[in-house]
């Protein structure tokens, strides 16, 4: 499962003294959208937002903001379900 690395963004914002309003201004999204990105663990920002972060935080790429987490789906459950059907 792919997730957004919001902890990295929060850390970079703090290090660079950028608040949510300023990030919204620099990325071209609303303050509400930035708030959802920062607080909703299931929210994945659009690629253009991620690309803008590359310009704001030099040295970081779009891939730095993406986490690949293992799926919580158990393959044994899938096999058991198929056998039961």
N, C-alpha and C positions, 0 to 999 in steps of 0.2 A: 504494500500500500504506500502510495506517495503522499507525503505531508509537507506542509510548509514549516520551515525552521524559524518559528516566531521568536524563540529565545535568542537566536543570533541577531535578529532584527532589533529586538528590545535592547540587547547589549550594545549594539552599534549605535543605536539612537542615544543611549545614555552616554557613551564615550564621546560622541560628537555633539552632545547637548542639543539634540533635535527632538522637539516634542511632536505629538500627533498632528497638530495643526500645520506645523512646518513641513512635516513629511507629506501631508496631504497636498500642500501647495507645490512642493517639488515634484511630486509624482503625478499630479493632475487628477487625483481622485478626491472624493469628499472626505471630510473628517470622520463622518460616520463609517465610511468604507474602511478607513485606516483602523478605526476602533474595532470593527468586526474582524479584520485581518489579525490584529494583535491579540484578540481575546477569544475568538472562536477556534477551538482546536481542529474542527472539521473543515474550516474555510481554507481553500486553496486559491491564492490570488491569480489573476490572469497573467499571462507571460509578459505583456507590455509593462505591467507593474514591476515584475521581477527584473526586467531589462533596465528599467529606470533606476532600480536599486543599485545596479552595477555602476551607473554613472555617479550616484550619490556617495557610495561607499567604495572608493578606489581600492583595488586589490581583491575584491570579491566578485565572483561570477554568479550567474543565475543558479548554477548547480550547488553553490554553497548554501543557498536558501531552500534547497529541496532535500528532504529526508526520505530515504527508502526504508520503510519499516516492514518486517515480515508480516504476512497475512495472518489473521487470527483464525482463519478457516482451517479446520482440521481435515486433512485428506482421508483419514480413517473414517470420519463421519460421512464424507462424500461416498466412499466405497460402500459403507453399510447402507446408506440410503438407496444406492443403485441396486444392491442385492435385494432389498426389501420390496422394491417395485417390480 
